[in-house]
Amino acid sequence: MIARLRRFLSEEDWTFAPHEVPVLPGSPGTVEHRTRHRIAYGVISVLLGLTGGFGNALISANTYTLQGALGLDPAEIAWLPTVYVMTNVSINLLLIKFRAQFGLRPFAMIFLSVYAALTFAHLFVRGFDTAILVRAASGMTGAAVSSLCLYYMMQALPTKWRLKAVVVGIGIPQCATPLARLFSPDLLAMSQWRTLYLFELGLALLSLAAVAWLRLPPTTRSKAFERLDFVTFVLFAGAMALFAAVLGQGRYVWWTNAPWLGWALIAAISMLAAALAIEHHRVNPLLNTRWLGSADIVRFTIVTIMARIVLSEQTYASVGLLTVLGQNNDQLVPFFTIIFLASVAGVVLSAMTLDVSRPAHPIMLAIGLVAIAAFADSHATNLTRAPQMYASQALIAFAATYFLGPALLFGMTRALQQGSGHIISFIALFGMINSIGGLAGTALLGSYQQIREKANSAALVQAIDPTDPIVAQRLQAGGAAVSRVVGDPALRSAEGGAILSQTTTREANVLAFDDVFRLIAVLAALTFCYLLFLMIRRASRERRAALSQSSA
C-alpha cells in the first residue's frame, strides 16, 4: 500500500529533449502537446484557478449570512478571511523549494487531500474552531492550486505564448469573486452554510481527480532546502500572519481599544527584522535582502501596494454602499454579471496586448481607470442603485485583472535578470504585496469610512431642529407610518424619531462612502502621477545616454 502511494505521488522518469528542459527546477518541462491535450490542460487550469479563488471568495461574499448561520459576532466572522491570508501569504516560500526538491505533484496531492478532508469534516462539526481550520487549510491550498493553475495554462497554450499563459493563469483566480456573488445566494437558499462547504468540497475533489488524471510534464529536481530556510520561514511566516491578523481585525476591535494589536505589531516587526538579518548574511538566502532593497524593487513595491489599496474600492466601498442602501446579492445579479465579464475582458486583453518591454504602461492605465471610476462614484446619493454604478464598476473590474499579469511579469523579468535564485524572493514579495495589500486596503477604507460616518452623523444630527417645520413634518410622517400598530401618541412620536434617526444614519453612511470614493480617486491619481514621473525620467535618461553615445 505504501509503495503504491509513493508511485502515485511520484513523477515518472522523463528524458528531456534540449528544448523541453524546464526553465527552473520545480517547473514543468516545455513539451508540445496535441490539441485535445491542450484543451484538457486549459479546462483543468480554469477549474484549479476557480477552486483556488473560491476558497476565500465564497466566505468574503457571504460574511453576513455566515455570521448569523454560525452564530458569530462581527469580529469572529472576520477571522475567517483573515486566517486565509495568514496561511496563504508566506507558504510560497516553502512551496517553491518543495517542488524544486521533491516535485510539485506531491505537494499538490497532499494539500488538496488535506483540504478536502478538513472541508468534509466541517460539514459534521459545526464550530468556530473547525471553520478556522478549514480556512487555514484553504489558504495553504490556494497557493498550491494557484501554481498548478498557472502551470496547466502554460501547457494549454503554444510555447510562443507562454508569457501570455502566465497572464491568463494569474488572472483566472481573480474572476472567482464576482462568480461567488453570482450563484452563492442560490447555494445559501438550499441549506445555508452547509451548501457552501459542500460546493467547496466538490471543487476540491474535482481538482484532486483532475490533477491525478492529467499530470503535468515532470520537472528537474535539485537539492533546495537548507536548515536555515526553516528558521527564516517560521520567523517570516509568523510576522506576516501577525500583520494580517492586525489588519484583518483592527477596524472591528478598533485600533486603539485592543492592546493585543500593539503587542502583535511589536512581535511581527521583531520577527521580520530577525528573518531579514539572518537572510542578509547567508550565502544562499531564501530572501535576497540586497536585491529586495534595490531602487527598482522598492518602486515596484510602492506602486503595487497602492494599486491593491485603490482596487479595494470594488470589494469594499461599492458593495458596502449598495448594502447600506438595502441591496443584497439576490438583487445584484446583473451587477456582478457585468463585473465578471469585465474581469474576464481584463484578463484576455492583458494577455493579448502584453509587451514585455513596456510592462509599466498597462499598470498605469489600470490605475488611471480606477481614479476616473472612483471619482464618478463619489457623487452617489441615497437614490443610487446598482445600474448607476455599472459603468464605473466595470472599469474597476477590468483594471483589477488588466494590471495583475504585467505587474507579475515586470518583477519576474527583473528577478530572472539577476539569476534564478531571486525568483523565490520575488514570489514572496509579490504574494505579500497582493495578500497584505488587499487586507491593508480594506482596513484603510473601512476605518476611514467609520470615521467619516461618525463625523457626518454628528454634523447631520446637529442640524436637526425639532422646531423646524420640515423636521416636525418628518417626525409626524414617521409616526403615521406605524399608526396602524401603535395606538399611543407618545409611542408614535418616539417611533417617528427612531425612523428619522435611521434615515440620518443611512445618509451619514452614504456621505461617508462618498468620502471613501474621493480618497480612492486621490490615491489613484497620485499613483498615476508618480508612475508618469518615473516614465518621463526614464525616457529623459535614455535620451541623454543616446546623445552622449552619438557625440562620442
Residue pairs with C-beta under 8 A, 6 or more apart in sequence:
8 109
8 212
9 105
9 106
9 109
9 110
10 103
10 105
10 106
11 103
11 105
11 215
11 218
11 219
12 215
12 218
13 218
14 29
14 217
14 218
16 22
16 29
16 220
19 30
20 29
20 30
20 31
20 217
21 29
21 30
21 220
22 28
22 29
22 30
22 219
22 220
23 30
24 100
24 420
24 423
25 100
25 219
25 220
25 221
25 222
25 224
26 96
26 97
26 98
26 99
26 100
26 101
26 103
26 104
26 219
26 221
26 224
27 99
27 104
27 151
27 219
28 104
28 151
28 154
28 155
28 216
28 217
28 218
28 219
29 217
29 218
29 219
29 220
30 159
30 162
30 217
31 155
31 217
32 158
32 159
33 41
33 155
37 155
37 214
38 155
38 156
38 157
39 156
40 214
41 152
41 153
41 155
41 156
41 214
42 152
42 153
42 156
42 157
44 152
44 210
44 211
44 214
45 148
45 149
45 150
45 152
45 153
45 156
45 169
45 172
46 149
46 172
47 203
47 206
47 207
47 210
48 145
48 146
48 148
48 149
48 152
48 207
48 210
48 211
49 145
49 146
49 149
49 153
49 169
49 172
49 173
49 175
49 176
50 172
50 173
50 175
50 176
50 179
50 203
51 145
51 203
51 204
51 206
51 207
52 141
52 142
52 145
52 146
52 149
52 173
52 176
53 142
53 172
53 173
53 174
53 175
53 176
53 177
53 180
54 176
54 179
54 180
54 199
54 200
54 203
55 84
55 135
55 138
55 139
55 141
55 142
55 145
55 200
56 81
56 84
56 85
56 88
56 135
56 138
56 139
56 142
57 176
57 177
57 179
57 180
57 181
58 180
58 184
58 196
58 199
58 200
59 66
59 80
59 81
59 84
59 135
60 81
60 177
60 180
60 315
61 177
61 180
61 181
61 184
61 329
62 180
62 184
62 188
62 196
62 329
63 77
63 78
63 80
63 81
65 188
65 192
65 193
66 72
66 77
66 80
66 193
66 196
67 73
67 74
67 76
67 77
69 192
69 193
70 77
70 126
70 128
70 131
70 193
72 128
74 252
75 249
75 252
75 253
76 128
78 248
78 249
78 252
79 132
79 135
79 248
79 249
80 131
80 132
80 135
81 135
81 248
82 244
82 245
82 247
82 248
82 249
82 439
83 132
83 135
83 136
83 139
84 135
84 136
84 138
84 139
84 142
85 139
85 244
85 248
85 435
85 436
85 438
85 439
86 136
86 139
86 240
86 241
86 244
86 245
87 136
87 137
87 139
87 140
87 241
88 139
88 140
88 142
88 143
88 431
88 435
89 237
89 240
89 241
89 244
89 431
89 432
89 435
89 436
90 233
90 236
90 237
90 240
90 241
90 428
90 431
90 432
91 139
91 140
91 143
91 144
91 237
92 143
92 147
92 427
92 428
92 431
93 229
93 232
93 233
93 236
93 237
93 286
93 287
93 424
93 427
93 428
94 233
95 107
95 143
95 144
95 147
96 423
96 424
96 427
97 224
97 225
97 229
97 286
97 424
98 106
98 107
98 224
99 107
99 147
99 219
100 219
100 221
100 222
100 224
101 221
101 222
101 223
101 224
101 225
102 221
103 218
103 219
103 221
104 147
104 148
104 151
104 216
104 219
105 211
105 215
105 216
107 144
108 144
108 145
108 147
108 148
108 211
109 208
109 211
109 212
111 137
111 140
111 141
111 144
112 141
112 144
112 145
112 204
112 207
112 208
112 211
113 208
114 137
114 141
115 134
115 137
115 138
115 140
115 141
115 204
116 201
116 204
116 205
116 208
118 130
118 133
118 134
118 137
119 134
119 137
119 138
119 197
119 200
119 201
119 204
120 201
121 130
122 130
122 131
122 133
122 134
122 197
123 194
123 197
123 198
123 201
134 197
138 200
141 204
142 173
143 431
145 207
146 170
146 173
148 207
148 211
148 216
149 169
149 172
149 173
150 165
150 166
150 169
150 170
151 169
151 216
152 169
152 216
153 165
153 166
153 168
153 169
153 172
154 162
154 165
154 166
154 169
155 216
155 217
156 165
157 164
157 165
157 168
163 354
163 356
163 409
164 351
164 352
164 354
165 351
166 405
166 408
166 409
166 412
167 347
167 350
167 351
167 354
167 404
167 405
167 406
167 408
167 409
168 347
168 348
168 351
168 405
170 404
170 405
170 408
171 343
171 346
171 347
171 350
171 351
171 401
171 404
171 405
172 347
174 343
174 347
174 400
174 401
174 404
175 340
175 343
175 344
175 347
175 401
177 315
178 336
178 337
178 339
178 340
178 343
178 397
179 336
179 340
181 329
181 332
181 336
182 333
182 336
182 337
182 340
184 196
184 329
185 328
185 329
185 330
187 195
187 196
187 199
188 195
188 196
191 198
226 284
228 278
228 282
228 286
229 286
231 278
232 275
232 278
232 279
232 286
232 287
233 286
235 271
235 272
235 274
235 275
235 278
236 271
236 272
236 275
236 287
236 428
238 267
238 268
238 271
239 267
239 268
239 269
239 271
239 272
239 275
240 268
240 272
240 432
240 435
240 436
242 264
242 265
242 267
242 268
242 271
243 265
243 268
243 436
244 435
244 436
244 439
245 264
246 261
246 264
246 265
246 268
247 436
247 439
247 440
247 442
247 443
248 439
248 443
249 258
249 261
250 258
250 261
250 443
250 447
251 443
251 446
251 447
251 450
253 261
255 261
255 447
275 287
276 287
276 289
279 285
279 286
279 287
279 288
279 289
280 289
280 290
284 421
285 425
286 424
286 425
286 428
287 424
287 425
287 428
288 418
288 421
288 422
288 425
291 297
291 415
291 418
291 422
291 425
292 425
292 429
296 414
297 411
297 414
297 429
299 534
300 407
300 410
300 411
300 414
301 429
301 433
302 530
303 363
303 527
303 530
303 531
304 407
304 430
304 433
304 434
304 437
305 433
305 437
305 440
306 367
306 523
306 524
306 526
306 527
307 363
307 366
307 367
307 370
307 403
307 407
307 437
307 527
308 433
308 434
308 437
308 438
308 440
308 441
309 437
309 440
309 441
309 444
309 445
309 523
310 367
310 370
310 371
310 374
310 441
310 520
310 523
310 524
310 527
311 370
311 396
311 399
311 400
311 438
311 441
312 438
312 441
312 442
312 444
312 445
312 520
313 370
313 373
313 374
313 377
313 396
313 445
313 516
313 517
313 520
314 339
314 393
314 396
314 397
314 400
315 438
315 442
316 441
316 442
316 445
316 446
317 377
317 445
317 449
317 513
317 516
317 517
317 520
318 377
318 389
318 392
318 393
318 396
320 449
320 513
321 377
321 380
321 384
321 509
321 510
321 513
322 332
322 335
322 385
322 386
322 389
324 506
324 509
324 510
324 513
325 382
325 384
325 385
325 506
325 510
327 385
327 386
329 336
331 386
332 386
334 386
334 387
334 390
335 386
335 389
335 390
335 393
338 390
338 393
338 394
338 397
339 393
339 394
339 397
340 397
341 394
342 393
342 394
342 395
342 397
342 398
343 397
343 398
343 400
343 401
344 401
345 398
346 397
346 398
346 399
346 400
346 401
346 402
347 401
347 402
347 405
349 398
349 402
350 362
350 401
350 402
350 403
350 404
350 405
350 406
351 405
353 362
354 405
354 406
354 409
355 361
356 409
356 413
359 406
359 407
359 409
359 410
359 413
360 406
360 410
360 531
360 534
360 535
361 406
362 402
362 403
362 406
363 403
363 406
363 407
363 410
363 531
364 528
364 531
364 532
364 535
365 399
365 402
365 403
366 398
366 399
366 400
366 402
366 403
367 399
367 403
367 524
367 527
367 528
367 531
368 524
368 528
369 395
369 396
369 398
369 399
370 395
370 396
370 399
370 520
370 524
371 520
371 521
371 524
371 525
371 528
372 395
373 391
373 392
373 393
373 395
373 396
373 399
374 392
374 396
374 517
374 518
374 520
374 521
374 524
375 517
375 518
375 521
376 391
376 392
377 389
377 392
377 393
377 514
377 517
378 514
378 515
378 517
378 518
378 521
379 514
380 388
380 389
380 510
380 513
380 514
380 517
381 510
382 506
382 507
382 510
384 510
407 430
408 430
411 426
411 429
411 430
412 423
412 426
414 422
414 426
415 422
415 423
415 425
415 426
416 422
416 423
445 516
445 519
445 520
448 515
448 516
448 519
449 509
449 512
449 513
449 515
449 516
450 512
452 511
452 512
452 515
452 516
453 508
453 509
453 511
453 512
454 508
456 507
456 508
456 511
456 512
456 515
457 504
457 505
457 508
460 504
460 507
460 508
461 504
464 471
464 500
464 504
465 471
466 472
466 475
471 500
474 496
474 500
474 503
475 493
475 496
475 497
475 500
476 496
477 496
478 495
478 496
478 497
478 498
478 499
478 500
479 486
479 489
479 492
479 493
479 495
479 496
480 492
480 496
481 495
481 496
481 499
482 492
482 495
482 496
483 492
486 492
486 495
